[in-house]
Each structure stands twice: as C-alpha cells, then as structure tokens.
Amino acid sequence: MSVEELLKLPFEIQLVLAAGYLAYRLATVGLDKKHRAADTIFQVFVYGTVAFAAYAAVSEKVSLSWAIVISTTAALMIAALWRAVGLRIFVCILRALKITRENFAPSTWDSILDARRDWGFVSVVAVDNVAYDSNIERLKNKLPLGPLELDRDGNVALYVTRIVEANGDEQYFQPIDEFGRAHLTYIPANQIKTVTVSFVDGSTTSVSGVQAAETADG
C-alpha cells in the first residue's frame, strides 16, 4: 500500500495504524529481529485497538488534537508497561507453571542487557585470552557515552581499568589521562571469547562471545 492510499483511509484507521506502530516499536525495540510479518501486523493491531478505544472515549469531550494525543499516549503507555513489567510477569507465570524455561529473549545476551539491575564490574576476555576489565562502580559519572556501551550484536565498548594478559600479568589504567582525555576501548563481537558481568548486588553472570553474537547471525 502506497502513502497516497494510506492517506485516503478513514481517519480512525490511520490513527490505529500510526499509534499502533509507535507502540509496537516501543514494546519490541531490540527484540524484534526474528519477528515475522504476522507478528508485526497483529501487535500493531492490538496496540492500535487500545488507541482507538481511548480515542472513542475522549473524542466528544476534547478537541481533535487532544484526542489524538491522549489516544496515542494510551497505546504507548500500555506498550511501555508490557515491556517493563508485563513480559517479565508473563515469563514468571509460565516458569512457575513449569510450562517452559524460555525467557523469550532473542538470545542470552539480550536477556542480560535487559536485566533491570545495575552493573558494577565487567570483564571482557578476547579470543587471544587477554581480559579487559572495567570497574564501573569506580568510574566517574561524566565519562563520554557513560561508563559502558553495548549493542545487541555483542559488540562492547568500555573504559578499561585493568588488562590481564594471557600469562597473568596485570596492567592498571585510569580511563581519563592527565590531559583530561577519556579512552574508550571498542571490542567487536567476533573478537570476544567471554563477557562476565558482576551486578551491584554481588551476583555474577557470564556469556560467551558466540552467544553474544547470536542475534547478529539471525
């Protein structure tokens, strides 16, 4: 369907499609690489229905502009609640009923990225067995780009505070040098053997470079 054909559709359908798509993107950002066309269509329809219901409830009480804002906001709020709380509750219920152990994330790396817990320390072991450590808790808050940069393809960029060579030798670093320059180290996913993450509460989890790059391979 062309843009011209979309613009000729009734206003209510345009609202359902636009608000539904925005809400779908919010609910699935980073998790939709394996979605089929049917997944997208039906989720847009579900969130669009929320927007239409909100529009129908307020359209006679407020101006058209406010009705559009309210209905779109309603769809986005439902999407945000699903992403922040609903999906986790759904997964917990299925696990409690022993239906599945699946966490419904595209990969193990994605589930670590989406964990709602603060990271205190990260160690990236490259394929040459050199470990790049970042003591996140001790880094300054005003570092460019924040203390750590990650993506769902498994690439990692971090401010290195220690390097452990394959033979066990250690080197310590300050991420900001005497000239005030911050040094960010980028390690591509295909050069990563293992990533170990320590959470602020003291627990630790790790993932291999192969798992971290699962999403990139589809």
ABEGO torsion letter per residue (X at the ends): XBAAAAAABBAAAAAAAAAAAAAAAAAABGAAAABBAAAAAAAAAAAAAAAAAAAAAAAAABBAAAAAAAAAAAAAAAAAAAAAAAAAAAAAAAAAAGABABAGBABAAAAAAABBBBBABBBBBBAAGBBBBBBAAABBAABBGEABBBBAAGBBBBBBABBBBAAGBBBBBBABBAAGBBBBBBBBAAABABBBBBBAAGBBBBBBAAAAAAAAAX
